Amino acid sequence: MTDSSDNLSAAIHVHVVPAFREEESSPADQRYVFSYTITVHNHSAHSVQLLARYWKITQGSGKVQEVRGKGVVGKQPLIGPGQTFRYTSRAVLECPVGVMEGAYTCIDARSQQTFEVGISPFRLAGPNQVH
C-alpha cells in the first residue's frame, strides 16, 4: 500500500452497534439472529465509494464463515468528505455467541485508487451470554 492509501484508510472510521434479535431467533432450532448497524464516517478530504465487503464470522462453536460481496445492503455508496453512511444488516448464527470482523474495499473518487478499511472484531451475543 502507498502512503496515500494508508492515510485514506485511517480517515475512514467504522462504528458498529450489534443487537440480538430475540423475536427472530429460535434457540430450539439453533437459530440466533443478530442485527448490526454500521456507520461509516469519512474524515478524509475526498469522496470515497464503498465497493465491496468482506466478513469473517466466527461462531462460539468455532465454525467460521466468510462472506464476500459487492457493496452493502445492495448499495455502493459514495460518501463525501465529512459525511457518514449508515445501514443495518443481519447475521444468523447456530449458537448464541460469535464474533464478526472484516473489511471494506473502497475507492478514492478523485484518484481512483482502491484501498481497504479494516473492521475491528465485534461481539454478537444473546442475552445472558458471558463468552
Stockholm file with secondary structure:
# STOCKHOLM 1.0

chainA/1-131         MTDSSDNLSAAIHVHVVPAFREEESSPADQRYVFSYTITVHNHSAHSVQLLARYWKITQGSGKVQEVRGKGVVGKQPLIGPGQTFRYTSRAVLECPVGVMEGAYTCIDARSQQTFEVGISPFRLAGPNQVH
#=GR chainA/1-131 SS CCHHHHHHHHHEEEEEEEEECGGGCBGGGTBEEEEEEEEEEECSSSCEEEEEEEEEEEETTSCEEEEEEESBTTBCCEECTTCEEEEEEEEEESSSEEEEEEEEEEEETTTCCEEEEEEEEEEEECTTCCC
#=GC SS_cons         CCHHHHHHHHHEEEEEEEEECGGGCBGGGTBEEEEEEEEEEECSSSCEEEEEEEEEEEETTSCEEEEEEESBTTBCCEECTTCEEEEEEEEEESSSEEEEEEEEEEEETTTCCEEEEEEEEEEEECTTCCC
//
